Amino acid sequence: MLRVAADACEAARDEETVRRVARGIWAAAGLGSPAWSGPETVAAAFAVQAARGPDLPQTRGPDLPQKLSGAPHEPLEPVEPAPYHAWSVARALAARPAGTEATGGSRAIRWQRANRDLLDRSVVRLGSAWPEMLAELRVCVAQVALLEGPAIDGFTDFATHGAVYVNRTRLGRSPLGLPGPVRFAEALVHEGTHTRCNAAQLGSPFLTAAAGAAAPVRTPLRADPRPLAGLFQQAVVLVRTTELYRRLLDGEPGGSADVPALTARLNRLSGGARQALGTLRQHSGTLTRHGLAVLAECDAQLRPTAA
């Protein structure tokens, strides 16, 4: 069950639900029980369930469990590109709104040593500012895939659950002065929260069936109107990333040159969070009891940073 506050124990319970679903798909196809090995196992389950899917010959046929019986991934592992990552990137590109400029596309790329070092610095910065969040991410994020190309800044895909995809530009300093490790720490919280929401809603949905029939709404993070499910996840993401910057500022030494950029980012995220929560309240009738509880937690979490 999702809580807005970071909670590694609840995350572990929800991840077990994901594993049960994937195992059920394998069993229904007569493939036995897989040795759990992370996002590639979920990708294989999706391919089996759809009887089509990615161009992954190794995910088809009775030898599938043996093909995926490698060692478990380390949490937040910088992963090298694999065919199932390319499949997820293709799915993300196809989901972009019609007419969106995608010159150059996006693709998963190999990690260079310098990029790995910056990822390590991001993890250290996150753990120092918000250890509970890092503990949760270590439960639900197995892989960090690096993207190159302007079409996609970052995303998650339930079809490769446990992998998060982040553009390598997030490793560098932003034009407004945010340090690269801070930007990537934000990306980990952002995409990790989507991962967390995707797992939690399997066992405890946030929205009623009526939400599926509701018209798409404007949201803070996307130019195209999004379904209420997308707005709900955005609200949780924005509240959590606002909290990240509040904690970063609390730990920043006085007179630091990074304070203006951190403050500006906090204000932008908190403004987006208030917008998302306001729109959700207008559609509160489509929220389940769990969804209403999460909405109340978002309100409580955001209140200390409200202007």
C-alpha positions as CSV (number, residue, x, y, z in Angstrom):
1,M,0.0,0.0,0.0
2,L,1.4,3.4,-1.0
3,R,2.3,6.0,1.5
4,V,3.5,9.5,0.5
5,A,6.2,9.2,3.2
6,A,9.0,6.8,2.0
7,D,8.4,3.3,3.4
8,A,10.7,0.4,2.4
9,C,8.6,-2.2,4.2
10,E,5.4,-1.3,2.3
11,A,7.4,-1.2,-0.9
12,A,8.7,-4.7,-0.3
13,R,5.2,-6.0,0.2
14,D,4.0,-4.4,-3.1
15,E,7.0,-5.7,-5.0
16,E,6.1,-9.2,-3.9
17,T,2.6,-8.6,-5.4
18,V,4.4,-7.8,-8.7
19,R,6.4,-11.0,-8.5
20,R,3.2,-13.1,-7.8
21,V,1.5,-11.6,-10.9
22,A,4.5,-12.4,-13.1
23,R,4.8,-15.9,-11.7
24,G,1.1,-16.4,-12.3
25,I,1.5,-15.5,-16.0
26,W,4.4,-17.9,-16.4
27,A,2.5,-20.7,-14.6
28,A,-0.6,-20.1,-16.8
29,A,1.6,-20.5,-19.9
30,G,3.0,-23.8,-18.6
31,L,6.5,-22.4,-18.1
32,G,7.0,-23.2,-14.5
33,S,8.3,-20.8,-11.9
34,P,11.1,-18.4,-13.0
35,A,14.2,-17.7,-11.0
36,W,13.4,-14.1,-10.2
37,S,15.9,-11.8,-11.9
38,G,14.2,-8.4,-12.1
39,P,12.9,-6.3,-15.0
40,E,13.7,-8.8,-17.7
41,T,11.5,-11.4,-16.0
42,V,8.6,-8.9,-16.1
43,A,9.3,-8.2,-19.7
44,A,9.2,-11.9,-20.4
45,A,5.9,-12.2,-18.7
46,F,4.4,-9.4,-20.8
47,A,5.7,-11.1,-23.9
48,V,4.2,-14.4,-22.9
49,Q,0.9,-12.9,-21.9
50,A,0.5,-10.9,-25.2
51,A,1.8,-13.8,-27.4
52,R,3.6,-11.1,-29.2
53,G,5.6,-8.3,-27.7
54,P,9.3,-7.4,-28.0
55,D,11.7,-8.9,-30.4
56,L,13.1,-11.1,-27.7
57,P,13.6,-14.7,-29.0
58,Q,15.0,-15.7,-25.6
59,T,11.7,-14.8,-23.9
60,R,9.7,-17.3,-25.9
61,G,9.3,-21.0,-25.5
62,P,9.7,-23.6,-22.7
63,D,13.4,-22.7,-22.1
64,L,12.5,-19.3,-20.8
65,P,13.1,-19.9,-17.1
66,Q,16.6,-21.2,-17.8
67,K,17.4,-18.2,-20.0
68,L,16.5,-15.8,-17.1
69,S,18.0,-17.6,-14.2
70,G,20.9,-15.2,-13.7
71,A,21.9,-13.5,-10.4
72,P,19.6,-10.9,-8.9
73,H,20.4,-7.3,-9.7
74,E,21.9,-5.0,-7.1
75,P,19.6,-2.1,-6.2
76,L,19.9,1.0,-8.4
77,E,22.3,-0.9,-10.6
78,P,23.5,1.1,-13.7
79,V,22.5,-1.4,-16.3
80,E,23.9,-1.9,-19.8
81,P,21.3,-1.8,-22.7
82,A,19.5,-5.0,-23.4
83,P,16.7,-5.8,-26.0
84,Y,14.0,-5.4,-23.4
85,H,15.2,-1.9,-22.6
86,A,15.0,-1.0,-26.3
87,W,11.5,-2.4,-26.4
88,S,10.5,-0.2,-23.5
89,V,12.1,2.9,-25.1
90,A,10.1,2.1,-28.3
91,R,6.9,1.9,-26.3
92,A,7.6,5.2,-24.6
93,L,8.3,6.9,-27.9
94,A,5.1,5.5,-29.4
95,A,3.1,6.9,-26.4
96,R,4.2,10.5,-27.0
97,P,1.4,12.8,-28.1
98,A,0.8,13.2,-31.8
99,G,2.8,16.0,-33.4
100,T,5.5,16.0,-30.6
101,E,8.9,16.8,-31.9
102,A,11.1,13.8,-31.6
103,T,14.0,14.6,-33.9
104,G,16.9,12.4,-32.8
105,G,14.7,10.1,-30.8
106,S,16.0,8.5,-27.6
107,R,17.8,5.2,-27.0
108,A,19.4,3.3,-24.1
109,I,23.2,3.7,-24.0
110,R,26.1,2.2,-22.1
111,W,27.3,3.8,-18.9
112,Q,30.7,5.4,-19.0
113,R,32.9,5.5,-15.9
114,A,32.3,9.2,-15.4
115,N,28.6,8.7,-15.6
116,R,28.7,5.9,-13.0
117,D,30.7,8.1,-10.7
118,L,28.0,10.8,-11.0
119,L,25.3,8.3,-10.3
120,D,27.2,7.2,-7.2
121,R,27.4,10.9,-6.1
122,S,23.7,11.3,-6.7
123,V,22.9,8.2,-4.5
124,V,25.2,9.6,-1.7
125,R,23.5,13.0,-1.9
126,L,20.1,11.4,-1.8
127,G,21.0,9.1,1.1
128,S,22.4,12.0,3.1
129,A,19.3,14.2,2.6
130,W,16.6,11.5,2.7
131,P,17.8,8.1,3.9
132,E,14.3,6.6,4.1
133,M,13.7,7.4,0.4
134,L,16.9,5.8,-0.6
135,A,16.0,2.7,1.4
136,E,12.6,2.6,-0.5
137,L,14.3,3.0,-3.9
138,R,16.7,0.2,-3.1
139,V,13.7,-2.1,-2.7
140,C,11.8,-1.1,-5.9
141,V,14.4,0.1,-8.4
142,A,16.7,-2.7,-9.6
143,Q,18.1,-1.0,-12.7
144,V,18.9,2.5,-13.8
145,A,19.0,2.7,-17.6
146,L,20.7,5.7,-19.2
147,L,19.1,7.4,-22.2
148,E,20.6,9.5,-25.0
149,G,18.6,11.7,-27.3
150,P,16.2,14.6,-26.9
151,A,12.9,12.9,-27.2
152,I,12.6,11.5,-23.7
153,D,13.9,13.0,-20.4
154,G,12.9,10.0,-18.3
155,F,10.2,7.4,-17.8
156,T,9.2,4.1,-16.3
157,D,7.3,1.2,-18.0
158,F,5.4,-1.4,-16.0
159,A,6.4,-3.9,-18.8
160,T,9.9,-3.7,-17.5
161,H,9.0,-3.0,-13.9
162,G,12.0,-2.3,-11.7
163,A,13.9,-0.4,-14.4
164,V,14.0,3.4,-14.5
165,Y,15.1,5.3,-17.6
166,V,16.8,8.7,-17.2
167,N,18.5,10.9,-19.8
168,R,22.2,11.4,-19.3
169,T,21.7,15.2,-19.6
170,R,20.4,14.9,-16.0
171,L,23.9,14.1,-14.9
172,G,25.1,17.6,-15.8
173,R,24.5,21.0,-14.3
174,S,21.3,22.6,-15.4
175,P,21.2,25.9,-17.2
176,L,19.7,27.4,-14.0
177,G,22.5,26.1,-11.9
178,L,21.3,22.8,-10.3
179,P,24.2,20.5,-9.8
180,G,24.2,17.2,-11.7
181,P,24.1,14.9,-8.7
182,V,21.0,16.9,-7.4
183,R,19.3,16.7,-10.8
184,F,19.9,12.9,-11.0
185,A,18.8,12.4,-7.4
186,E,15.5,14.2,-8.3
187,A,15.2,11.9,-11.3
188,L,15.6,8.8,-9.2
189,V,12.9,10.0,-6.8
190,H,10.6,10.9,-9.6
191,E,10.9,7.7,-11.6
192,G,11.2,5.6,-8.5
193,T,7.9,7.0,-7.3
194,H,6.2,6.0,-10.5
195,T,7.6,2.5,-10.0
196,R,6.3,2.6,-6.4
197,C,2.8,3.7,-7.6
198,N,2.7,1.0,-10.3
199,A,3.4,-1.7,-7.8
200,A,1.1,-0.4,-5.1
201,Q,-1.9,0.0,-7.3
202,L,-1.9,-3.7,-8.1
203,G,-3.1,-4.5,-4.6
204,S,-4.7,-1.3,-3.6
205,P,-6.1,0.8,-6.5
206,F,-6.1,4.5,-6.2
207,L,-9.0,5.1,-8.6
208,T,-12.5,3.6,-9.1
209,A,-13.7,2.1,-12.4
210,A,-15.4,5.4,-13.1
211,A,-12.1,7.2,-13.4
212,G,-11.4,5.3,-16.7
213,A,-14.4,7.0,-18.3
214,A,-13.4,10.5,-17.2
215,A,-12.1,13.0,-19.7
216,P,-8.3,13.6,-19.7
217,V,-7.2,16.6,-17.7
218,R,-4.4,19.1,-17.8
219,T,-1.5,18.3,-15.6
220,P,1.6,20.1,-14.4
221,L,4.2,17.8,-16.0
222,R,2.8,17.0,-19.5
223,A,1.6,19.3,-22.2
224,D,-1.0,16.8,-23.4
225,P,-4.1,16.1,-21.3
226,R,-3.6,13.0,-19.2
227,P,-6.0,10.4,-17.7
228,L,-6.7,10.8,-14.0
229,A,-4.4,7.9,-13.2
230,G,-1.5,9.9,-14.7
231,L,-2.5,13.0,-12.7
232,F,-2.6,11.0,-9.5
233,Q,0.9,9.7,-10.0
234,Q,2.1,13.2,-10.9
235,A,0.7,14.5,-7.7
236,V,2.6,12.0,-5.6
237,V,5.8,12.6,-7.6
238,L,5.6,16.3,-7.2
239,V,4.9,16.2,-3.5
240,R,7.8,13.8,-3.0
241,T,10.3,15.8,-5.1
242,T,9.2,19.0,-3.3
243,E,10.1,17.2,0.0
244,L,13.5,16.2,-1.5
245,Y,14.4,19.8,-2.2
246,R,13.2,21.0,1.2
247,R,15.5,18.4,2.8
248,L,18.4,19.4,0.5
249,L,18.0,23.0,1.4
250,D,17.8,22.2,5.1
251,G,21.2,20.5,4.8
252,E,22.8,23.1,2.5
253,P,25.5,25.2,4.2
254,G,24.8,28.9,4.7
255,G,26.0,31.0,1.8
256,S,26.1,28.1,-0.6
257,A,26.0,29.2,-4.3
258,D,23.5,26.4,-5.0
259,V,20.8,27.8,-2.7
260,P,19.1,30.0,-5.3
261,A,18.8,27.2,-7.8
262,L,17.6,24.7,-5.1
263,T,15.0,27.3,-3.9
264,A,13.7,28.0,-7.4
265,R,13.3,24.3,-8.1
266,L,11.5,23.7,-4.8
267,N,9.1,26.6,-5.6
268,R,8.4,25.3,-9.1
269,L,7.8,21.7,-7.9
270,S,5.6,22.8,-5.0
271,G,3.5,25.0,-7.3
272,G,3.0,22.0,-9.7
273,A,2.1,19.9,-6.7
274,R,-0.6,22.3,-5.6
275,Q,-2.0,22.5,-9.1
276,A,-2.2,18.7,-9.3
277,L,-3.8,18.3,-5.9
278,G,-6.4,21.0,-6.7
279,T,-7.4,19.2,-9.9
280,L,-7.6,15.8,-8.0
281,R,-9.8,17.3,-5.4
282,Q,-12.2,18.4,-8.2
283,H,-12.4,14.6,-9.2
284,S,-12.4,13.2,-5.6
285,G,-15.4,11.1,-6.4
286,T,-13.3,8.9,-8.6
287,L,-10.8,8.1,-5.9
288,T,-11.0,4.9,-3.8
289,R,-10.6,5.1,0.0
290,H,-6.9,4.4,-0.5
291,G,-6.7,7.1,-3.1
292,L,-8.4,9.6,-0.8
293,A,-6.0,8.7,2.0
294,V,-3.0,9.3,-0.2
295,L,-4.5,12.6,-1.3
296,A,-4.8,13.6,2.3
297,E,-1.2,12.6,3.0
298,C,-0.1,14.7,0.0
299,D,-1.9,17.7,1.4
300,A,-0.3,17.2,4.8
301,Q,3.2,16.7,3.4
302,L,2.9,19.8,1.1
303,R,1.5,22.2,3.8
304,P,4.9,23.0,5.5
305,T,6.3,24.2,2.1
306,A,3.2,26.2,1.0
307,A,3.8,29.9,0.4
